[in-house]
Amino acid sequence: MQDFSTTEKKEMMAKWPGPHTWLVPASDYCPPWLRGGSQNIAIRLPKVNSTLNLLNSINFPITSTSANLTHKKSIKTLRACKNLFKNEVKIIDGRIGTEKKPTTIQDFVSKKIIRK
């Protein structure tokens, strides 16, 4: 990920922690498999206490993927996630937050809303 100015960081933090995903330009060091075929990388800071506690304790970003597949119904339960992915991914049981819909996705450079 690129370095951000103080103003850009303030803009991001105005939506975080919370249900907002930013698409930001990936650095040259970001592996292609993490970008999903794009020149951007999606970043989010969810408002879920267990996630925030983990991030604060390690002081390091972590990566995961969404259980929601493009153009498919959102996955909302552990059972549905296990049924979809079987043993293909590591699934950690726990609270996922209280949001009723997937997060907004917004391109940080163009400000275009990709998903609302």
C-alpha positions as CSV (number, residue, x, y, z in Angstrom):
1,M,0.0,0.0,0.0
2,Q,1.2,3.5,-0.7
3,D,2.0,6.0,2.0
4,F,-0.8,8.4,2.8
5,S,-0.7,12.1,3.7
6,T,-2.2,13.3,7.0
7,T,-5.2,14.6,5.1
8,E,-5.7,11.3,3.3
9,K,-5.5,9.4,6.6
10,K,-8.1,11.8,8.2
11,E,-10.4,11.1,5.2
12,M,-10.0,7.3,5.7
13,M,-10.5,7.5,9.5
14,A,-13.7,9.5,9.0
15,K,-15.2,6.2,7.9
16,W,-13.4,3.9,10.3
17,P,-13.7,1.9,12.3
18,G,-16.8,0.9,10.6
19,P,-18.4,-0.8,7.6
20,H,-16.4,0.9,4.8
21,T,-13.8,-0.6,2.5
22,W,-11.4,1.6,0.7
23,L,-9.8,0.5,-2.6
24,V,-6.3,2.1,-2.6
25,P,-3.4,1.8,-5.0
26,A,-1.2,-1.1,-4.2
27,S,2.5,-0.7,-3.8
28,D,5.0,-2.5,-6.0
29,Y,5.6,-4.8,-3.1
30,C,2.0,-6.0,-2.9
31,P,1.8,-9.5,-4.4
32,P,-0.6,-10.0,-7.3
33,W,-2.6,-12.7,-5.4
34,L,-3.5,-10.2,-2.7
35,R,-4.7,-7.6,-5.3
36,G,-7.1,-10.0,-7.0
37,G,-6.1,-9.0,-10.5
38,S,-6.3,-5.3,-9.8
39,Q,-3.8,-2.5,-9.3
40,N,-5.6,-1.7,-6.0
41,I,-5.9,-3.4,-2.7
42,A,-9.0,-3.3,-0.5
43,I,-8.5,-2.2,3.1
44,R,-10.9,-2.0,6.0
45,L,-10.9,-1.4,9.7
46,P,-14.1,-3.0,11.0
47,K,-15.9,-1.9,14.1
48,V,-15.7,-5.4,15.8
49,N,-14.1,-5.4,19.2
50,S,-12.4,-8.7,18.9
51,T,-10.8,-7.6,15.6
52,L,-9.8,-4.2,17.0
53,N,-8.2,-5.9,20.0
54,L,-6.3,-8.3,17.8
55,L,-5.0,-5.5,15.6
56,N,-4.0,-3.4,18.6
57,S,-2.2,-6.3,20.3
58,I,0.0,-7.1,17.3
59,N,0.3,-3.5,15.9
60,F,0.4,-5.0,12.4
61,P,-2.1,-5.3,9.6
62,I,-3.7,-8.7,8.8
63,T,-5.3,-9.9,5.7
64,S,-8.4,-12.0,5.0
65,T,-10.9,-12.3,2.3
66,S,-14.6,-11.7,2.3
67,A,-16.8,-14.7,2.6
68,N,-19.1,-12.9,0.1
69,L,-18.5,-13.9,-3.5
70,T,-19.0,-11.4,-6.2
71,H,-22.6,-11.4,-7.5
72,K,-23.7,-14.1,-5.0
73,K,-25.9,-13.9,-1.9
74,S,-24.0,-12.7,1.2
75,I,-22.8,-15.3,3.7
76,K,-24.1,-14.5,7.1
77,T,-23.6,-17.7,9.2
78,L,-20.8,-20.0,10.1
79,R,-22.8,-22.9,8.7
80,A,-23.3,-21.2,5.3
81,C,-19.6,-20.3,5.2
82,K,-18.5,-23.9,6.0
83,N,-21.0,-25.3,3.4
84,L,-19.6,-22.9,0.7
85,F,-15.9,-23.3,1.3
86,K,-15.7,-26.8,2.9
87,N,-12.0,-27.3,3.8
88,E,-10.6,-24.9,1.2
89,V,-10.0,-22.1,3.8
90,K,-9.4,-21.6,7.5
91,I,-12.6,-20.5,9.1
92,I,-12.5,-19.0,12.6
93,D,-15.7,-19.1,14.5
94,G,-16.7,-15.9,16.3
95,R,-18.8,-12.7,16.1
96,I,-18.7,-11.0,12.7
97,G,-20.3,-7.8,13.7
98,T,-23.9,-6.5,13.6
99,E,-24.1,-5.1,10.1
100,K,-27.1,-6.3,8.1
101,K,-25.5,-5.7,4.7
102,P,-22.1,-6.0,3.1
103,T,-19.7,-3.0,3.6
104,T,-19.6,0.0,1.2
105,I,-16.7,-0.2,-1.1
106,Q,-15.2,3.0,-2.4
107,D,-12.3,3.9,-4.7
108,F,-10.1,6.2,-2.6
109,V,-8.6,8.0,-5.6
110,S,-11.8,8.6,-7.7
111,K,-14.2,8.6,-4.7
112,K,-16.5,6.4,-6.8
113,I,-18.8,4.1,-4.8
114,I,-18.3,0.5,-6.1
115,R,-20.8,-1.1,-3.8
116,K,-23.3,0.6,-1.4
